[in-house]
Amino acid sequence: MQYKNLGGSGLRVSQLSYGAWVSFGNQIDVKEVKSLLQCCRDYGVNFFDNAEVYANGRAEEIMGQAIRELGWKRSDVVVTTKIFWGGSGPNDKGLSRKHIVEGTKASLKRLDMDYVDVIYCHRPDFMTPIEETVRAMNHVIDNGWAFYWGTSEWSAQQITEAWSVAQRLDLVGPIVEQPEYNLLSRHKVESEYLPLYSNYGLGLTTWSPLASGVLTGKYNKGVIPPESRFALENYKNLASRSLVDDVLTKVRGLTPIADELNVPLAQLAIAWCAANPNVSSVITGATKEAQIHENMKAIDLIPKLTPEVMEKIEAVVQSKPKRQDSYRPSKPLRISLRSATWRFSSPAKLGLMVPVKLFFERDKLQFQETSADPPRKGEPIKDEFRDMVGSRVAFHLDPVAGIIIIFFPSYQLRP
Ligand SMILES: NC(=O)c1ccc[n+]([C@@H]2O[C@H](COP(=O)([O-])OP(=O)(O)OC[C@H]3O[C@@H](n4cnc5c(N)ncnc54)[C@H](OP(=O)(O)O)[C@@H]3O)[C@@H](O)[C@H]2O)c1
């Protein structure tokens, strides 16, 4: 197992983790959960996810009891929970200070723990000012009930707002977001959140890597296996939304790619999520030990996802989101190309110097990485840069691409 820092924080989480949604309390109880948790631990999983709403609190009780009976040392594991849906009363849900404090205390009681490592706001709350939520989350941390806080399914704009409140008040901002991410659902992770990774060091713990099991291929034949999630009465709606022709055609199209790699489709789908460098941990789910054995081996597949394999996958799913324009105007940087050309260092490329081709498009200076050698000292200017000589241009850094470009005037142009 590999361990990654949770975003910009110092917390180390296993690249694959395990969560309680649907299964705990609906399909499995303490006895089965104990063996599934231990099976995950044996693979090096240290991060276990829960929520106050899962099985109306029963999932937290089961996880707490199982961990206690397994005799695990609390400091060896990262346990997280999420607050939002705590009950039916007007103050039992949402992200008011009242519900955050009462909900957190109730979760800890059910888990029978003094603290959770990360506490998430399970959804955005349009009825509560973000400042109240940020202050309440800091109160939870200051009381030692959680070490870090995060969000789940918030928009980039809401996360940015939370960070600006936190920075203004000298408080702790959300270190992590928990979005859905799998081969069929990619927009937030691959497009909307891009500026947040570099701006705030946002980490991601992503959910439903198998789209509730659809990406195992087990629903391909149009039959719902009796012991599966979609056979549960409460999940019939999700089943009818998920098992549509377009999705099943894609899943069938992925099967030969997995076959070629000699792995089950579930492994390919999980490895694909974990291969995204912005994903800190992929939260898996399982109702049987055999599923855990299958899923955890996805770790070994990650290095085998070559660009060629990724292209084949892309050709089948065709779900890559289009990069959107930034929601935040970037700072124009005035440079004069009369005096120098520029070499570019991109921290996104681990500080390597990358040659960049400059060109105008739609009256905006654009850049593009090129395989061409950057100009060396004393070399005449290359044709691709020649048009730029003498022009004064505004160079827009590209926060959407997540690339900060540092300019090194390293080369004197010849007139
Ligand atoms: N923040 C949020 O809003 C949110 C939302 C959803 C989930 N989550 C978190 O993410 C975790 C994972 O989500 P998820 O459970 O939906 O993940 P998932 O990987 O998409 O689905 C897991 C389910 O698929 C089936 N499965 C797993 N591995 C399999 C295999 N190898 N072969 C056949 N079937 C297999 C199992 O269900 P069956 O055996 O019953 O078919 C299992 O419970 C949750 O537990 C929760 O912690 C968070």
PDBQT file of the ligand as one rigid body, heavy atoms in Angstrom, charges set to zero:
ROOT
HETATM    1  N1  LIG A 501     -19.497  11.752   0.485  1.00  0.00    +0.000 N 
HETATM    2  C1  LIG A 501     -20.496  11.152  -0.093  1.00  0.00    +0.000 C 
HETATM    3  O1  LIG A 501     -21.515  11.764  -0.418  1.00  0.00    +0.000 OA
HETATM    4  C2  LIG A 501     -20.400   9.688  -0.373  1.00  0.00    +0.000 A 
HETATM    5  C3  LIG A 501     -21.343   9.054  -1.187  1.00  0.00    +0.000 A 
HETATM    6  C4  LIG A 501     -21.201   7.705  -1.435  1.00  0.00    +0.000 A 
HETATM    7  C5  LIG A 501     -20.141   6.997  -0.891  1.00  0.00    +0.000 A 
HETATM    8  N2  LIG A 501     -19.239   7.621  -0.086  1.00  0.00    +0.000 N 
HETATM    9  C6  LIG A 501     -18.106   6.900   0.539  1.00  0.00    +0.000 C 
HETATM   10  O2  LIG A 501     -17.428   6.133  -0.428  1.00  0.00    +0.000 OA
HETATM   11  C7  LIG A 501     -17.432   4.767  -0.027  1.00  0.00    +0.000 C 
HETATM   12  C8  LIG A 501     -17.427   3.882  -1.247  1.00  0.00    +0.000 C 
HETATM   13  O3  LIG A 501     -18.592   4.138  -2.037  1.00  0.00    +0.000 OA
HETATM   14  P1  LIG A 501     -19.325   2.916  -2.724  1.00  0.00    +0.000 P 
HETATM   15  O4  LIG A 501     -19.633   1.879  -1.702  1.00  0.00    +0.000 OA
HETATM   16  O5  LIG A 501     -20.434   3.450  -3.533  1.00  0.00    +0.000 OA
HETATM   17  O6  LIG A 501     -18.131   2.347  -3.663  1.00  0.00    +0.000 OA
HETATM   18  P2  LIG A 501     -18.189   1.503  -4.991  1.00  0.00    +0.000 P 
HETATM   19  O7  LIG A 501     -16.841   0.905  -5.130  1.00  0.00    +0.000 OA
HETATM   20  O8  LIG A 501     -18.695   2.296  -6.125  1.00  0.00    +0.000 OA
HETATM   21  O9  LIG A 501     -19.272   0.358  -4.697  1.00  0.00    +0.000 OA
HETATM   22  C9  LIG A 501     -19.008  -0.591  -3.708  1.00  0.00    +0.000 C 
HETATM   23  C10 LIG A 501     -20.000  -1.746  -3.824  1.00  0.00    +0.000 C 
HETATM   24  O10 LIG A 501     -19.818  -2.430  -5.066  1.00  0.00    +0.000 OA
HETATM   25  C11 LIG A 501     -19.844  -3.840  -4.845  1.00  0.00    +0.000 C 
HETATM   26  N3  LIG A 501     -18.489  -4.332  -5.103  1.00  0.00    +0.000 N 
HETATM   27  C12 LIG A 501     -17.317  -3.825  -4.641  1.00  0.00    +0.000 A 
HETATM   28  N4  LIG A 501     -16.261  -4.499  -5.107  1.00  0.00    +0.000 NA
HETATM   29  C13 LIG A 501     -16.762  -5.461  -5.902  1.00  0.00    +0.000 A 
HETATM   30  C14 LIG A 501     -16.159  -6.472  -6.682  1.00  0.00    +0.000 A 
HETATM   31  N5  LIG A 501     -14.842  -6.610  -6.734  1.00  0.00    +0.000 N 
HETATM   32  N6  LIG A 501     -16.973  -7.278  -7.398  1.00  0.00    +0.000 NA
HETATM   33  C15 LIG A 501     -18.312  -7.158  -7.364  1.00  0.00    +0.000 A 
HETATM   34  N7  LIG A 501     -18.951  -6.216  -6.637  1.00  0.00    +0.000 NA
HETATM   35  C16 LIG A 501     -18.175  -5.367  -5.912  1.00  0.00    +0.000 A 
HETATM   36  C17 LIG A 501     -20.272  -4.030  -3.391  1.00  0.00    +0.000 C 
HETATM   37  O11 LIG A 501     -21.685  -4.004  -3.293  1.00  0.00    +0.000 OA
HETATM   38  P3  LIG A 501     -22.614  -5.299  -3.423  1.00  0.00    +0.000 P 
HETATM   39  O12 LIG A 501     -21.793  -6.491  -3.046  1.00  0.00    +0.000 OA
HETATM   40  O13 LIG A 501     -23.725  -5.028  -2.470  1.00  0.00    +0.000 OA
HETATM   41  O14 LIG A 501     -23.099  -5.303  -4.816  1.00  0.00    +0.000 OA
HETATM   42  C18 LIG A 501     -19.752  -2.775  -2.742  1.00  0.00    +0.000 C 
HETATM   43  O15 LIG A 501     -20.391  -2.452  -1.544  1.00  0.00    +0.000 OA
HETATM   44  C19 LIG A 501     -18.680   4.659   0.857  1.00  0.00    +0.000 C 
HETATM   45  O16 LIG A 501     -18.651   3.564   1.717  1.00  0.00    +0.000 OA
HETATM   46  C20 LIG A 501     -18.610   5.954   1.618  1.00  0.00    +0.000 C 
HETATM   47  O17 LIG A 501     -17.670   5.878   2.671  1.00  0.00    +0.000 OA
HETATM   48  C21 LIG A 501     -19.352   8.955   0.166  1.00  0.00    +0.000 A 
ENDROOT
TORSDOF 0
